[in-house]
Amino acid sequence: MDLQYYSSYDMCWGTLGTVRPFPNFHPDRDAVEIQAALENKDSVTLVRILTNRNNAQRQVIVQSFDELMHKDLPSSLRKCLSGDVETLLLSLLMLPMHYEAHRLQQAMAGLGTDEQALMEILCTRSGKQLQEIDAVYKQLYKKDLAKELKGETSGDFAQLVLALLNKDTVAGVVERDIELLSASLNGKKAEAGPWIDILTSRDSDHLNNVLMALEMETGQTLDQIVQKRFTGDFRLGLSILVQCIENPAAFLAKRLSTMKTSVVHGIMVSHSEEDLLCIRAAFLKLTGTSLYSALQKQFKQDHLLALLAICRSED
């Protein structure tokens, strides 16, 4: 692990996250305490330390643990823990973009593809982050991410997914984009091409202006347009993309409200240092219940303790 990561990795220092750098950080002391907790099968201590350090600090702990104990921390955790709490703490030990690559791989593993998980990551990550995820995926799995996505998808949905993976913001003219999207709806079958081209290559402010004007012109909400004029996986993907353009926190809150373990882990770990406070606020608005309370109703024991530590507090 390059120690420069500790002071330079910019994605982990956002102000809207719930997990912040631990102010009195002593990685060697943490490593010793973790070793004692592993020997005593003290999962409470493991949860307390690993959920109260940000990712950059956790990477330093992993290195300190290796140097002091001559052991690999993830492997040691696997021997001590099991179930959902093991999965969650191992996720916290991954580098952020490694974790995103892992989530993409899991979404395509086995029978069937988790299209919603794919779209969640592709729609909520910047072009720069996706380039890094692409490189990390190849490093971890010795496979080309674009080829993997193409093999798991088809038709217009495949084109949408690949356009998102390679998205790069370019300037557009609002009036022209409105015309193109409107014209795409005129035929018997709506054209997917303009929606893919425009919605994957403009910044969110531009797109919100375009989509708002399109709603006024058609007298329909974007959701109504998408549901009526498109079908299958492309309709699902386009719907998610529109939701993420309009309000990504609200989309992620809606995903969290399923309380599906893999979804909760993915969003809370991925967004814990970026914008989980925004997602918490959106969750409260959507459900009328705080995320903190919802977690308490759904999960239990050490797994719950870890999730609550990441969530941090009631709203």
N, C-alpha and C positions, 0 to 999 in steps of 0.2 A: 504493500500500500504506500503510495507516494504521500508523504506528510504535507506536501503543498496543498493536497486536497482539503485538508483541515481548515486552511485559511482562505482558500480561493474558490471553492465550489459554490457558485452563486445561487443555484436553485434552492438551496436549503436555508436561506437566510431571510425569507420573506417575513413580512410583518403581520400577515393574516393567518398564520399557522397557529396551531395549539401547542406544538412541540418546539421549544426554543433551546438555544445552547445553554447547557447547565453552567451556572456562573462559577462554581467552586470545583472545577473539573480536574481530577487527578486520575489519569488513566491507569497507572500502575496500581493504585489503591483499589480502583474498580475491578481490575483483573484479579487481584488477590481475593476480593470479596466474592466475585463470581465463582472462583475455584472452590472456595469454602461452601458456597451455596450448592454447587454441583455435587460435591461430596456428600452433603447432607440432604440432597434432593429438596432444597428449599426454593421452590418455584416462586414464592412471594418476593424474595430478594432479587431473583433474576428479573422478574417483571418490573420491580421498582427501579432497578438500575437502567435497564434497556429502554424503558419507556420515558425516562427522565433525562436522556441524553439525545441530542439531535444526531442526524445520520453521520455527519462529519466526525463527531466525537465517538460514535459507536465504531467507526472504522479505525480510529486510533486505539480503542479498547481491544479490538480484534488483533491488532498488531502487537500491542503490549502483552496480551494473553499468550500469543504465540511465542514471544521472546522470553517471557518469565516462566511459563509452564511447559513450553515445548509441545504445545497441543494446539489443535485447530478448534477455535471456539464453536463454529457451527456444528462440527462433528460431535463435540462434547455436549452441546445442547440436545442433539438428537438422541444421545444415549440416556440423558436424564429426563427428558420431557416426552410427551406424546400428545396426539390429538390436536385440537384447534389451537391451543396455546403454543404448542411447538411450532406449528405452521406460522402463526402470527409473529413470534419472536424471531424466527429464522428470516421472515420477510423484512423485519426491521434491520437485520444485519446486512442485507443486500445494498449495494450501491443503488441510488435512485433509478438510473436508467437501466441497470441490470434487472431491477425489479419489474420495470415496464416491459422489457424484453421477455422476461419470464412469464408475465401475465399474458402477453400475446401468444407465446408458445402454448401455454395452458389452454387458451381459448380455441386453439386449433388441434389440440391433442385428442386422441381417441376418436370414437365415432361421433360424427356431427361437429358443427362449428358453433361457437357462442358468438353470434353476430353482434349482439349488444355489447359484449365486452370488447370486441375488436373496435367497434365504432366509438365506444367511450374513450378509449385511449387515443385513437386517431383524431378524434374531434377536439379533445381537450389539451392536446400537446401542440406546441409550436412547431413550425417547420424545422427549426434548428434542433429542437429536442428530438424530433422524429429521425433526423439524420443520424444523431448519436445513437438512438435506439436501434436503428438499422445496422449500424456498424457493430454495436454490442451483440446484437442477435447473431450476426455472422461469426463473431468471436466465440460466443457461448455454444452455439448449436451447429456450427460449420455448415450453415445453410443460408441461402439468400432469402431475406424476408419477403421481398416483392414476389419471388417465385412461389414461396409458401402461401402467401395470401391469394395469389392468382389460382393456385391449385385447390384452395379451399372455398373459393367463391366462383361466381359465373355471371355472365351477362352484364347488364348495366351496374349491378351491385359491385362486381369485380372492378369495373372502371372507376367507380366512386371510391372504393377502398384504395386503389393504387394512386388515384389523384390526391387523396388525402395524405398518403405516405410521402408523396413527393411535392406537397404543397409549398408554394412560394408566392408570397403576396406581390401582386402587380397592380398598378394603378388602373382604375376603371372609371367610366363616366356613368353616373347614376342613371340618367335618362336612357342611355343606350342599353344598360343592363336590364332596366325595367322592360324596355321594348323587346329584348331578346327572350326574356323569361315569359312575357305575355304572349309573344308569338308562338312559343313552344307549346302553349296550351290550346292553340286554335284548331289543331288537327283532330282527327278521330282518336288518334293515340298520341298522348303527350310525348314530346321529345325529351329524353333524359340528358342529352349532350349539353345544352346550355346551362342546365342546373348544376351539372358536375363541373363544368368549366368555370362558371362564375362563383359558385358557393365555396369552391376550394382554392380560390386565388385572389380574394379580396379581403381587406381587413374588416373587423367586426362592425365598426362604425358605419362604413360604407354599406355593408350588407344589411344592417338594420334599417338604413334609409331606403334601400331598394325593396326590402321585404315589406316594410310598412306601406310604401307607395303601391306595391302590387296588391296588397290587401284592400286598399282604398279603391283601386281601379276595378278589381274583380268583385268587391262586395263580399268576399269570403276570407276567413282566416287562413293563414298558411297551412295549418293542420288540416283544414277542410280541403284545401287545394291538393295537398299531398295525398290524403286518404282517397279522394275521388278520382284523381287523374293518374296515379301510379299504382303498381301492384308488387306483391312478393317482397323479396329481400331488399330490393331497391327502395320500395316505399318505406320499409322499416329504417333503412340506413339514412334516407333523406329526411325522414321525420326526426331522427336523433340529431343529425347535423343542424337542422333548423333550430331545434331546441337549444343546442349548444351555442349557436350564434346569438340567439335571443337572450338566453340566461343560463350559462353553464352551471352555476351553483344550483339553480332550480332543477335542472336535469339530473345532477348528481344526487340531490336530495331525494328525488323521485326514485332513483335507483336504490338508494339506501333504505327507503321505506319498505322494500321487499324483505329486508332483514335476512337475506340469504347470506350465509357465512362468507362465501368467496367474494361476493360483491362488497360486503362491509369491510372485509380485510383490504381488498384492492383499493377502495376509495379512501379509507382512513389512513392507510400507510402512505399511499401516493400523495395525498393532499395534506398530510399532517403538518408539514412545514411551509406550506404555500398559502392555502385558502380555506382550511377546514372551518374557520370561524364563519366565513360566508356561507358555507354549506350547512353549518349548524343553524344559522339564521333562516335559511331557505327551508330547511327541514321543519323547523317550528312553524313557519308560515304555511307550509303545505299540509302538515298533519295535525297541527294544534298541540303537539307534544314535543318536548325537547328531545334531541338525539340521545342525551344522557339517560333520560327516563326510558326511552324506547329500548335502549341496549339492556337496561336492567330487567325489562320484562321478557327479553328474548334469550339472553345468555346467562351463564352462571360460572361460579368458582373462579379459578385463576384466569380463565379465558376472559370472563367479564371484567376482572380486575385490570387486565391489560388494556382492554378496549376502553374502559372508563378513563384510564390514565392518558390514553391518546386523545380521547374526546375532551378531557380536562375538567369541564364543569357544566352545571345546569345553565339553561338560558331563561 
